[in-house]
């Protein structure tokens, strides 16, 4: 058994990082934090506005600062933004910051889950499918590079995914200070 400082969720937009992460944190008795929400809390601005005013480069700089802070804390469950793996320094932070789970989702499911989204700056374009495919291909090796575990979110619901992940963590011998035995709901 080994103890991890944080449980870090990476993966594309619409892969369930926030919803599954929140549920998993509940099961594990850990605090949950969403890096994008943290950026919005600190700046008092929505992600879309930060992209508009400072561009993607400005957003990535803010994202890096927040990730560095969150990875220093813990133990907690951290949901990262889909592009958190783009910067090499972020990938190092994530790898060193805890146990990293890559949530995988297939393109059709991703499109369905994001169908009503009007907030994510990278999705405000007519060719969503092509954009998501291109972004996905570009980032797949980066998720693989940082991940200790890959989990396919498939068609199961959030509750099932959190339960299976708790089980997998147990099998991997990953312990957190307040982790109840796998299979037992809080
Ligand atoms: C982004 C994903 C978003 C958010 C921003 C950029 C990306 O987070 O950080 O819009 O580059 O994929 P989610 O993955 O939580 O949607």
Boltz pocket constraint, residues with backbone or C-beta under 6 A from the ligand:
constraints:
  - pocket:
      binder: B
      contacts: [[A, 11], [A, 12], [A, 13], [A, 14], [A, 17], [A, 36], [A, 47], [A, 80], [A, 81], [A, 82], [A, 83], [A, 84], [A, 119], [A, 120], [A, 121], [A, 122]]
      max_distance: 6.0
